[in-house]
Amino acid sequence: MKRKQKTGKENYRIKKELEEKSKLADERLSQIRYLQADFDNYKKNLDKQRVQFETTANQRLITKLLPIIDDLEAAVEKSGNKEAQEGYSIILRKLLDVLLKSGLKPIESVGKKFDPYYHEAIMSTESDKSEGTVLEELQKGYMFHSNVIRHSKVKVAKNKKPKHKKGYDDHG
């Protein structure tokens, strides 16, 4: 009889110990899952920061290249030597191809309605076009992905002033 009591107490102790160990294992497993989730979030955040850093660095570099693009465009237009003009044109086209693939986009301006988000009005001229229409682009503007990195400098239409006919009295 003593053996059965001892076995019963021992079974109870083993069962209690098993429950404690099982609870501890569940806690450790939960901690591991939390650590894994934290690590996954850390990796995602690190990847996002890396992409943001690369985008910012590319934007800064491309912004610094814009005056070179302007110079090459001017060289293509003003070069008196046809061979030099073709050379400038090839270099410009290759440079623009690389930059366009990297996210650079020229801002379309002429004929569009003036938008201060994309355009900077340098001058206005009376025109038959509706008021606020961009008549001429004085300097090309660019976007890098969805950010404006240089506004288009433009000439904008304003309404013509009505001309008074001679011989009429405006005061009634």
Secondary structure, 3 states (H helix, E strand, C coil): CHHHHHHHHHHHHHHHHHHHHHHHHHHHHHHHHHHHHHHHHHHHHHHHHHHHHHHHHHHHHHHHHHHHHHHHHHHHHHCCCHHHHHHHHHHHHHHHHHHHHCCEEECCCCCCECCCCCEEEEEEEEECCCCCEEEEEEECCEEECCEEEECEEEEEEEECCCCCCCCCCCCC
